[in-house]
Amino acid sequence: QVQLVESGGGLVQPGGSLRLSCAASVSVSRFNINTMGWYRQAPGKQRELVAAITSSGSTNYADSVKGRFTISRNNARNTVYLQMNSLSPEDTADYLCHARGRTGLGPMDDYWGQGTQVTVSS
């Protein structure tokens, strides 16, 4: 029903910036995406929430990225962005796009992208 396609990862030096994008392709009518966001997973670590945004614009950030990362969303295009500034090696991880939504008044479902690698290194 929903495909998520991420872009924007890569290699950046400490202190640098990257912007991630995730576009949701919806194939079912009356499907509404509620929350979109980004998770990350580093080798040997659990997946963690980085930032999320609802359709009304409410945001939630991990403490480790507050003040450095900004999440935004274009509801008309079903696209979510993550602007990452002041990157440090600790931000190195695979970043996965997440969406939660439902068709009509049906149950909420979760969808995941394939992930985009972010590497912060000098």
C-alpha positions as CSV (number, residue, x, y, z in Angstrom):
1,Q,0.0,0.0,0.0
2,V,2.8,2.4,0.9
3,Q,6.3,2.5,-0.5
4,L,8.9,4.7,1.1
5,V,11.9,5.9,-0.9
6,E,14.8,7.6,0.9
7,S,17.6,9.8,-0.5
8,G,20.3,12.1,0.7
9,G,22.6,9.9,2.8
10,G,26.3,9.9,2.3
11,L,29.7,10.7,3.8
12,V,30.2,13.9,5.5
13,Q,32.9,15.4,7.8
14,P,32.3,16.1,11.4
15,G,30.5,19.4,11.8
16,G,29.0,19.1,8.4
17,S,25.3,18.9,7.3
18,L,23.1,16.5,5.3
19,R,19.5,16.6,4.3
20,L,17.5,13.4,4.0
21,S,14.3,13.0,2.1
22,C,11.7,10.3,2.1
23,A,8.8,10.2,-0.4
24,A,5.8,8.0,0.3
25,S,4.0,6.4,-2.7
26,V,0.5,5.5,-1.8
27,S,-1.4,3.0,-3.9
28,V,-4.6,2.7,-2.0
29,S,-7.3,5.4,-2.1
30,R,-8.5,6.9,1.2
31,F,-5.2,6.0,2.8
32,N,-4.1,8.7,5.2
33,I,-0.6,9.0,6.6
34,N,-0.6,10.2,10.1
35,T,3.0,10.2,11.4
36,M,6.2,10.2,9.3
37,G,9.7,10.1,10.8
38,W,13.2,8.8,10.9
39,Y,14.8,6.1,12.9
40,R,18.5,5.1,12.8
41,Q,20.4,2.0,13.6
42,A,24.1,1.7,14.1
43,P,26.0,-1.6,14.0
44,G,25.5,-3.5,17.2
45,K,22.9,-1.0,18.5
46,Q,19.2,-1.0,18.7
47,R,17.1,1.0,16.3
48,E,16.2,4.4,17.8
49,L,13.8,7.1,17.0
50,V,15.5,10.2,15.6
51,A,12.6,12.5,14.9
52,A,8.9,12.2,13.9
53,I,6.2,14.6,12.7
54,T,2.5,14.3,12.6
55,S,0.2,15.5,9.8
56,S,-0.7,18.5,11.9
57,G,3.0,19.4,12.3
58,S,3.7,18.2,15.9
59,T,7.3,17.1,16.2
60,N,9.2,14.8,18.5
61,Y,13.0,14.5,18.7
62,A,15.5,12.3,20.4
63,D,17.4,14.2,23.0
64,S,20.7,13.5,21.2
65,V,19.6,15.4,18.1
66,K,17.6,18.3,19.6
67,G,19.0,21.7,18.4
68,R,20.9,20.0,15.6
69,F,18.3,18.2,13.5
70,T,15.1,19.6,12.1
71,I,12.2,17.5,10.7
72,S,9.7,18.9,8.2
73,R,7.0,17.6,6.0
74,N,5.1,18.3,2.8
75,N,1.7,16.7,3.3
76,A,0.6,17.3,-0.3
77,R,3.6,15.4,-1.6
78,N,3.7,12.8,1.3
79,T,7.3,13.7,1.8
80,V,9.3,14.1,5.0
81,Y,12.7,15.8,5.3
82,L,15.4,15.6,7.9
83,Q,17.9,18.5,8.0
84,M,21.0,17.4,10.0
85,N,23.5,19.9,11.1
86,S,26.6,19.8,13.3
87,L,27.0,16.1,12.6
88,S,29.3,14.0,14.7
89,P,30.7,10.5,14.3
90,E,28.1,9.3,16.8
91,D,25.4,10.1,14.2
92,T,26.8,7.5,11.9
93,A,24.1,4.9,11.2
94,D,21.6,3.6,8.7
95,Y,18.7,6.0,8.7
96,L,15.3,4.5,8.0
97,C,12.1,6.3,7.0
98,H,9.0,5.4,8.8
99,A,5.3,6.1,8.2
100,R,2.2,5.2,10.1
101,G,-1.2,5.5,8.5
102,R,-4.5,3.8,7.7
103,T,-7.2,3.4,5.2
104,G,-10.4,5.2,6.3
105,L,-11.1,4.2,9.9
106,G,-9.2,0.9,9.7
107,P,-6.3,-0.1,11.9
108,M,-3.0,1.8,11.8
109,D,-0.1,0.2,9.9
110,D,3.6,0.8,10.0
111,Y,5.7,1.1,6.9
112,W,9.5,1.3,6.5
113,G,12.0,2.4,3.9
114,Q,15.1,0.5,2.9
115,G,17.4,2.9,4.7
116,T,20.1,5.3,3.7
117,Q,23.6,5.2,5.2
118,V,25.0,8.3,6.9
119,T,28.7,8.2,7.7
120,V,30.3,11.0,9.6
121,S,34.1,10.8,9.4
122,S,37.1,12.8,8.7
